[in-house]
Amino acid sequence: MRVISVRELNLFYGKQQALHDINLDVDSHAITALIGPSGCGKSTFLRTLNRMNDSIAHTKITGSVKVFDEDIYSPQVDVEGLRKRIGMVFQHPNPFPKSIYDNITYGPKLHGLTDRDQLDEIVENSLKAAALWEEVKDVLKKPATGLSGGQQQRLCIARALAVQPQILLMDEPTSALDPISTAKIEELLENLKATYTIVIVTHNMQQAARISDKTAFFLNGVLVEVDETSTIFQNPADKRTEDYITGRFG
Ligand SMILES: Nc1ncnc2c1ncn2[C@@H]1O[C@H](COP(=O)(O)OP(=O)(O)OP(=O)(O)O)[C@@H](O)[C@H]1O
């Protein structure tokens, strides 16, 4: 099933056009990887999917982004509600300077949940889903900032899951992590896709090849090609994709 449908999307930072006529569909319960050289517009595109670009001054968008058939740029859209449905995890783990427990309950409390038992359950379920529960279950009241980088990133994933999103956007979630933490998060994403739809920006082509079902290749703000990941890496249709994945540039 198609969850996100982007049509003729253009994005301008002031006079500079960063995205040109993007058309892309994202399937449910799959991992879609966005790859391409630095500055090609991957992060900009990712931010358009939950309106994170709203907070950047002088940004203009044309075209449409539909999530579950709803145009997310229509004036009636409740942006806070939208971001509850479409969670985001960033490149550098950014836990709040609070306890592990309070990091997870922050979102649910913001949305009005106060029942202690329900909050406890959310903490346990989210940490289990993010494969962190066993490591932290006895130190839930300790500061999140005391965790390792890889644990902090899994905590940020758990925090995103705590408000029960339908879609997870991830902007290079492992680029600041060591290989063991990266492997743990990749394994985690494989498991999460049974429940969530995931769109991930990655600089690491092997990572895209390992974990994603579909891969979209961006170059200079243009979506050059999107296809099954195996096709993109073994038999791309466009010469520019082939040049990039074989390391001829970027
Ligand atoms: N907040 C901003 N204001 C103005 N221009 C921006 C802003 N963010 C990005 N850009 C420009 O838009 C273009 C695309 O940048 P973007 O960060 O989306 O690329 P990227 O592919 O994610 O790059 P990287 O892999 O280096 O993170 C670049 O030319 C960049 O300079």
The ligand as an ORCA input file, in Angstrom:
! r2SCAN-3c Opt
* xyz 0 1
  N      18.235     26.010      5.898
  C      18.734     26.196      4.678
  N      18.790     27.439      4.120
  C      19.282     27.631      2.884
  N      19.758     26.638      2.097
  C      19.746     25.392      2.581
  C      19.236     25.096      3.888
  N      19.342     23.758      4.096
  C      19.899     23.239      2.976
  N      20.142     24.225      2.067
  C      20.706     24.035      0.707
  O      19.879     23.134     -0.015
  C      20.669     22.203     -0.748
  C      20.330     20.796     -0.309
  O      20.788     20.593      1.036
  P      20.445     19.305      1.895
  O      20.999     19.513      3.260
  O      19.019     18.986      1.756
  O      21.296     18.201      1.122
  P      21.744     16.758      1.590
  O      21.720     15.899      0.373
  O      20.927     16.297      2.743
  O      23.231     17.010      2.053
  P      24.124     16.261      3.167
  O      24.234     14.845      2.706
  O      25.420     16.989      3.114
  O      23.402     16.401      4.469
  C      22.113     22.605     -0.525
  O      22.512     23.436     -1.587
  C      22.064     23.369      0.777
  O      23.085     24.340      0.828
*
